[in-house]
């Protein structure tokens, strides 16, 4: 083999190595991109499923809250409500109703605090504190007189 044939052989060998390297790199990049897209798509589906589940949970909680608020407002008109609905006054927070027993006959003889609960709901910490204050008879009356300057 002469020098020019040997030179041509090495040039061809280097060219094949360069082409092989470029093709190998492109193939590896293509495979990695395909794997990444597949992984990203599976994660996107997983995240979408999680988002759908959380959305359903949120809607269920929202419906429960709205249903509870609706029940609170309707409670005096339900058949088993133990007080005269005309004597009930909705307050909302921290207790749902105050019942002025005897108000219908214009002779109030008792004031009853009523908290309406539905489902599995329980008293909040503030509601428990209010209940304790009432049961311990830590209840008082205060009359506030608006200053005359304001009413003129």
Secondary structure by P-SEA (a helix, b strand, c coil): ccaaaaaaaaaaaaaaaaaaaaaaaaaaaaaaaaaaaaaaaaaaaaaaaaaaaaaaaaaaaaaaaaaaaaaaaaccccccccccccccccccccccbbbbcccccccccbbbbbbbbcccccccaaaaaaaaaaaacccbbbbbbccccccc
